[in-house]
Amino acid sequence: MSAALANDSELESVRAEVRAFIDAHSPKSLKRKDGPTYSETELNATRNWLSGKAQPIYGGSNEIQSNIIAKRILGLLDHQ
């Protein structure tokens, strides 16, 4: 098996885990009859809180990407 196939296999495994997590924690699963139910207000508050946690990550990622592009345009080397 080549390294690419091993990586694809690993990627598919991670994707399956993520899908299972999302299915288990999606708003539909939170409203199951056999488990706890949450109001729309609680679900919206949770979504907003999670979105707030992601915003700094987005900002940092954008800054890093901008720095990489600028270094390539200027012909600067990254630290090795």
C-alpha positions in Angstrom: 0.0 0.0 0.0 1.4 3.4 -0.9 1.7 6.3 1.4 -1.0 8.2 -0.4 -3.4 5.3 0.0 -2.6 5.1 3.7 -3.2 8.8 4.1 -6.5 8.5 2.2 -7.5 5.6 4.4 -6.6 7.7 7.5 -8.5 10.6 6.1 -11.6 8.5 5.5 -11.4 7.2 9.1 -11.2 10.7 10.4 -14.2 11.8 8.2 -16.2 8.8 9.6 -15.4 9.8 13.1 -16.4 13.5 12.5 -19.7 12.4 10.8 -20.5 10.2 13.8 -19.7 13.0 16.2 -21.9 15.4 14.2 -24.7 12.9 14.0 -24.6 12.4 17.8 -24.4 16.1 18.6 -26.6 17.7 16.0 -29.7 19.7 16.9 -31.8 16.8 15.7 -30.1 14.4 18.1 -30.5 16.9 20.9 -34.2 16.8 20.4 -34.5 13.0 20.5 -37.5 11.7 22.4 -35.4 9.3 24.4 -32.9 11.9 25.7 -32.8 15.5 27.0 -34.5 18.2 24.9 -33.4 21.7 24.5 -35.4 24.8 23.6 -34.6 26.8 20.5 -33.2 29.6 22.7 -30.8 27.1 24.4 -29.7 25.7 21.0 -29.2 29.2 19.6 -27.2 30.3 22.6 -25.0 27.2 22.2 -24.5 27.9 18.5 -23.6 31.5 19.2 -21.1 30.5 21.9 -19.5 27.9 19.6 -19.3 30.5 16.8 -17.7 32.9 19.2 -15.0 30.3 20.1 -14.3 29.8 16.4 -13.8 33.5 15.5 -10.3 33.9 17.0 -9.2 30.8 15.1 -10.5 32.2 11.8 -8.7 35.5 12.5 -5.4 33.8 13.3 -5.7 31.5 10.3 -6.3 34.5 8.0 -3.3 36.4 9.5 -1.0 33.4 9.0 -2.2 32.9 5.4 -1.6 36.6 4.7 1.9 36.4 6.1 2.7 33.3 3.9 1.4 35.1 0.8 3.3 38.3 1.6 6.6 36.3 2.2 6.1 34.5 -1.2 5.5 37.8 -3.0 8.5 39.4 -1.4 10.7 36.3 -1.9 11.4 35.9 1.8 12.2 32.5 3.2 10.4 30.9 6.1 12.3 29.8 9.2 13.5 26.2 8.8 
